[in-house]
Amino acid sequence: MIELNPLHPREPGKEDSKEEASASKEEALEAEDPVEAVDRVLESFGFGLYQKRLCVLNGALWMADSMEVSLLSFLYECVGASFGLTPAKAATIVSVVFIGELVGAVFAGPVADAYGRRPVSIAAAWTVAVFGLLTAVAPTFETLVACRCAVGVAVGSLAVPVDAMAETLPKERRGSQLTVIEFAWAAGAIYAAGASWATRRYGWRYLVLACSLPFVFVAIAVTCLVDESPKWLARQGDLTKALAVLKKIARANGKPLDLEDQHLLNNNSGVVGHHREQQQQQEQQQQQELEQQE
């Protein structure tokens, strides 16, 4: 016969059912894919200060893209007259920027997948800032073309920080926020036109300087404030760093990070790393077998 405590009566099997539910929940968490776990945790954080800060930074990067494109219409004639160029040769200034953007757009994504979103974002921001300033002091036409080509490559790579931002946004806010930062393009075009009017008496070098100097501060902000994407870290098996970024987002948004999620990521970090090593070993073995067959 089951004895019930008169002070704290309980129904037979009630505690057992709670323990079974708790155990099944733990098993479900442990079986969850780490990338899906990171995505679920990010969804629980919502749209807070951390995401708003990334949206502002990406808006500034998008302004730089717009300013560099808008500059072309002003530089085409001004630089051509300054260096005594033919119209065909002056058009090179426009061509190399778009060629650079094509190169950046093609290669930035694979590089970001291999080495991370953060280093590519920082490199793109500083390349636009540094080579934009060097354009203003370029002593020869060839040097100017090289600087504009480098700026084009960096501008073509600016989709990477946008991807990094999207990976931290809740699903219901991704479309709207990616649309909002498009307004920064219009702001960049307006700024370039205003800078052109303000520097009309001083020459094209001051125009380029006015458009490039503010971007130095944007590059500093990107370096200090942009973290690696926790989803990318999870895909790489580095759940320790992914958890550190999630904690930072939680503090910025004022949201708690569930202890069960911390336990899941901590426990799975070694497992994911082991599976990744096994996958790499299998790929190496397959490569060796193909070489032997050849």
C-alpha positions as CSV (number, residue, x, y, z in Angstrom):
1,M,0.0,0.0,0.0
2,I,1.3,3.5,-0.9
3,E,1.4,5.8,2.1
4,L,0.5,9.4,1.6
5,N,2.0,12.2,3.7
6,P,-1.0,13.9,5.3
7,L,0.7,17.3,5.2
8,H,1.8,17.0,1.6
9,P,-0.3,14.4,-0.2
10,R,0.6,13.5,-3.7
11,E,-1.0,11.3,-6.2
12,P,0.8,8.1,-7.1
13,G,2.9,8.5,-10.3
14,K,2.7,12.3,-10.4
15,E,6.3,12.8,-9.4
16,D,7.4,10.0,-11.8
17,S,5.6,11.7,-14.7
18,K,7.4,15.0,-13.9
19,E,10.8,13.3,-13.9
20,E,10.0,11.5,-17.2
21,A,8.9,14.8,-18.8
22,S,12.1,16.5,-17.6
23,A,14.3,13.6,-18.8
24,S,12.6,13.6,-22.2
25,K,13.1,17.4,-22.5
26,E,16.8,17.0,-21.7
27,E,17.1,14.2,-24.3
28,A,15.3,16.5,-26.9
29,L,17.7,19.3,-26.2
30,E,20.8,17.1,-26.4
31,A,19.5,15.7,-29.7
32,E,18.9,19.2,-31.2
33,D,21.3,20.3,-33.9
34,P,23.6,23.1,-32.4
35,V,22.9,25.4,-35.4
36,E,19.2,25.1,-34.8
37,A,19.7,25.6,-31.1
38,V,21.6,28.9,-31.8
39,D,18.8,30.0,-34.1
40,R,16.2,29.2,-31.5
41,V,18.1,31.2,-28.9
42,L,18.5,34.2,-31.2
43,E,14.7,34.1,-31.8
44,S,14.1,34.2,-28.1
45,F,16.2,37.4,-27.8
46,G,14.0,39.3,-30.2
47,F,14.8,42.6,-31.8
48,G,16.8,44.6,-29.3
49,L,19.7,47.0,-28.9
50,Y,22.2,44.6,-30.4
51,Q,20.3,44.2,-33.6
52,K,19.5,47.9,-33.8
53,R,23.2,48.7,-33.5
54,L,24.0,46.3,-36.4
55,C,21.2,47.9,-38.5
56,V,22.7,51.4,-38.0
57,L,26.2,50.2,-38.9
58,N,24.9,48.4,-42.0
59,G,23.0,51.5,-42.9
60,A,26.3,53.5,-42.8
61,L,28.0,50.8,-44.9
62,W,25.2,51.0,-47.4
63,M,25.6,54.8,-47.5
64,A,29.2,54.3,-48.5
65,D,28.2,52.1,-51.3
66,S,25.8,54.7,-52.6
67,M,28.3,57.5,-52.2
68,E,31.0,55.7,-54.1
69,V,28.6,55.0,-57.0
70,S,27.3,58.6,-56.9
71,L,30.9,59.9,-57.0
72,L,31.5,58.4,-60.4
73,S,29.3,60.9,-62.2
74,F,31.3,63.8,-60.6
75,L,34.7,62.3,-61.0
76,Y,34.3,61.3,-64.6
77,E,34.6,64.9,-65.9
78,C,36.6,66.5,-63.1
79,V,39.4,63.9,-63.1
80,G,39.4,63.8,-66.8
81,A,40.0,67.5,-67.0
82,S,42.6,67.5,-64.2
83,F,44.8,64.8,-65.8
84,G,44.0,65.9,-69.4
85,L,42.4,62.6,-70.3
86,T,40.4,61.6,-73.4
87,P,36.7,60.7,-72.7
88,A,37.5,57.0,-73.4
89,K,40.4,57.0,-70.8
90,A,38.4,59.0,-68.3
91,A,35.6,56.3,-68.5
92,T,38.2,53.9,-67.0
93,I,37.5,55.5,-63.6
94,V,33.9,54.3,-63.9
95,S,34.7,50.9,-65.4
96,V,37.3,49.8,-62.8
97,V,34.9,50.5,-59.9
98,F,32.2,48.2,-61.3
99,I,34.8,45.5,-62.2
100,G,36.0,45.7,-58.6
101,E,32.4,45.3,-57.3
102,L,32.0,42.3,-59.5
103,V,35.1,40.7,-58.1
104,G,34.1,41.5,-54.5
105,A,30.6,40.2,-55.0
106,V,31.9,36.9,-56.4
107,F,34.6,36.1,-53.9
108,A,33.5,37.8,-50.7
109,G,30.8,35.2,-50.0
110,P,33.1,32.1,-50.2
111,V,35.8,33.8,-48.2
112,A,33.3,34.7,-45.5
113,D,32.0,31.1,-45.4
114,A,35.6,29.9,-45.0
115,Y,37.1,32.5,-42.6
116,G,34.0,34.2,-41.0
117,R,31.8,37.2,-41.5
118,R,33.6,39.5,-39.1
119,P,37.1,39.6,-40.8
120,V,35.6,40.1,-44.2
121,S,33.3,42.9,-42.8
122,I,36.2,44.7,-41.2
123,A,38.5,44.3,-44.2
124,A,35.8,45.7,-46.5
125,A,35.1,48.7,-44.2
126,W,38.7,49.6,-43.9
127,T,39.5,49.1,-47.6
128,V,36.7,51.6,-48.5
129,A,38.0,54.1,-46.0
130,V,41.7,53.8,-46.7
131,F,41.6,53.6,-50.4
132,G,39.0,56.3,-50.6
133,L,41.4,58.6,-48.8
134,L,44.3,57.6,-51.0
135,T,42.1,58.5,-54.0
136,A,42.1,62.1,-52.8
137,V,45.9,62.3,-52.8
138,A,46.6,60.1,-55.9
139,P,49.5,61.7,-57.7
140,T,48.9,59.9,-61.1
141,F,46.0,58.6,-63.0
142,E,47.2,55.0,-62.7
143,T,47.4,55.3,-59.0
144,L,43.9,56.7,-58.9
145,V,42.5,53.9,-61.0
146,A,44.2,51.3,-58.7
147,C,42.6,53.0,-55.6
148,R,39.2,53.1,-57.2
149,C,39.4,49.4,-58.2
150,A,40.3,48.5,-54.6
151,V,37.3,50.5,-53.4
152,G,35.1,48.7,-55.9
153,V,36.2,45.3,-54.6
154,A,35.4,46.4,-51.0
155,V,32.0,47.8,-52.0
156,G,31.2,44.5,-53.7
157,S,32.0,42.8,-50.4
158,L,29.6,44.9,-48.3
159,A,26.9,42.2,-48.7
160,V,28.8,40.1,-46.1
161,P,28.1,42.4,-43.1
162,V,24.4,42.5,-44.2
163,D,24.4,38.7,-44.1
164,A,25.9,38.8,-40.6
165,M,23.2,41.2,-39.4
166,A,20.5,39.0,-41.0
167,E,21.8,36.0,-39.1
168,T,21.1,37.7,-35.8
169,L,17.7,39.0,-36.6
170,P,14.4,37.3,-35.7
171,K,12.7,35.8,-38.7
172,E,9.7,38.1,-38.6
173,R,12.0,41.2,-38.6
174,R,14.5,40.2,-41.3
175,G,12.6,41.4,-44.3
176,S,11.5,44.7,-42.8
177,Q,14.9,45.6,-41.4
178,L,16.7,44.7,-44.6
179,T,14.3,47.0,-46.4
180,V,14.8,49.8,-43.9
181,I,18.6,50.0,-44.5
182,E,17.9,50.5,-48.2
183,F,16.9,54.1,-47.2
184,A,20.6,54.6,-46.4
185,W,21.3,54.3,-50.1
186,A,19.2,57.4,-50.8
187,A,20.9,59.2,-47.9
188,G,24.3,58.4,-49.3
189,A,23.3,59.7,-52.7
190,I,22.0,62.9,-51.1
191,Y,25.2,63.3,-49.1
192,A,27.4,62.9,-52.2
193,A,25.4,65.5,-54.1
194,G,25.6,67.9,-51.1
195,A,29.3,67.3,-50.7
196,S,29.8,68.0,-54.4
197,W,28.0,71.4,-54.1
198,A,29.9,72.3,-50.9
199,T,33.3,71.5,-52.4
200,R,32.6,72.9,-55.9
201,R,35.2,75.7,-55.4
202,Y,38.0,73.5,-54.1
203,G,38.2,70.6,-56.6
204,W,37.4,66.9,-56.9
205,R,40.1,65.9,-54.3
206,Y,38.2,67.7,-51.6
207,L,35.0,66.0,-52.7
208,V,36.6,62.6,-52.4
209,L,38.0,63.5,-49.0
210,A,34.6,64.7,-47.8
211,C,33.0,61.4,-48.8
212,S,35.8,59.2,-47.5
213,L,36.8,60.8,-44.2
214,P,33.5,60.1,-42.3
215,F,33.9,56.4,-43.3
216,V,37.0,56.1,-41.2
217,F,34.8,56.4,-38.1
218,V,32.4,53.8,-39.5
219,A,35.3,51.4,-40.0
220,I,36.4,51.9,-36.4
221,A,32.8,51.2,-35.2
222,V,32.6,48.1,-37.3
223,T,35.9,46.8,-35.9
224,C,34.8,47.5,-32.3
225,L,31.1,46.5,-32.4
226,V,30.7,43.7,-35.0
227,D,31.0,40.2,-33.6
228,E,31.4,37.0,-35.4
229,S,28.1,35.4,-36.4
230,P,27.1,32.8,-33.8
231,K,25.4,30.7,-36.5
232,W,28.7,30.6,-38.5
233,L,30.6,29.7,-35.3
234,A,28.1,26.9,-34.7
235,R,28.5,25.6,-38.2
236,Q,32.3,25.5,-37.7
237,G,31.8,23.6,-34.4
238,D,33.1,26.4,-32.2
239,L,30.2,26.5,-29.8
240,T,32.3,28.0,-27.0
241,K,32.7,31.2,-29.0
242,A,29.1,31.0,-30.2
243,L,28.0,30.8,-26.6
244,A,30.1,33.9,-25.8
245,V,28.5,35.9,-28.6
246,L,25.1,34.8,-27.5
247,K,25.8,35.9,-23.9
248,K,26.9,39.3,-25.3
249,I,23.7,39.7,-27.3
250,A,21.6,38.6,-24.2
251,R,23.3,41.4,-22.1
252,A,22.8,44.0,-24.8
253,N,19.1,43.1,-25.2
254,G,18.4,42.6,-21.6
255,K,17.3,39.0,-22.2
256,P,18.3,36.0,-20.1
257,L,20.1,33.1,-21.7
258,D,18.4,29.9,-20.6
259,L,20.7,27.6,-18.5
260,E,19.5,24.6,-20.5
261,D,20.7,26.2,-23.7
262,Q,24.1,27.0,-22.1
263,H,24.3,23.4,-21.0
264,L,23.4,22.1,-24.5
265,L,26.0,24.3,-26.2
266,N,28.7,23.5,-23.7
267,N,28.1,19.8,-23.9
268,N,27.9,19.7,-27.7
269,S,31.0,21.7,-28.4
270,G,33.3,18.7,-28.1
271,V,30.9,16.4,-30.0
272,V,30.6,18.8,-32.9
273,G,34.3,19.3,-33.1
274,H,34.9,15.5,-33.1
275,H,32.4,15.0,-35.9
276,R,34.0,17.8,-37.9
277,E,37.5,16.1,-37.5
278,Q,36.0,12.8,-38.6
279,Q,34.5,14.5,-41.7
280,Q,37.8,16.1,-42.6
281,Q,39.6,12.7,-42.2
282,Q,37.0,11.0,-44.4
283,E,37.5,13.8,-47.1
284,Q,41.2,13.4,-46.9
285,Q,40.9,9.6,-47.3
286,Q,38.6,10.0,-50.3
287,Q,41.1,12.4,-51.9
288,Q,44.0,10.0,-51.4
289,E,42.0,7.2,-52.9
290,L,41.2,9.3,-56.0
291,E,44.8,10.2,-56.3
292,Q,45.9,6.5,-56.1
293,Q,43.3,5.5,-58.7
294,E,44.7,8.2,-61.1
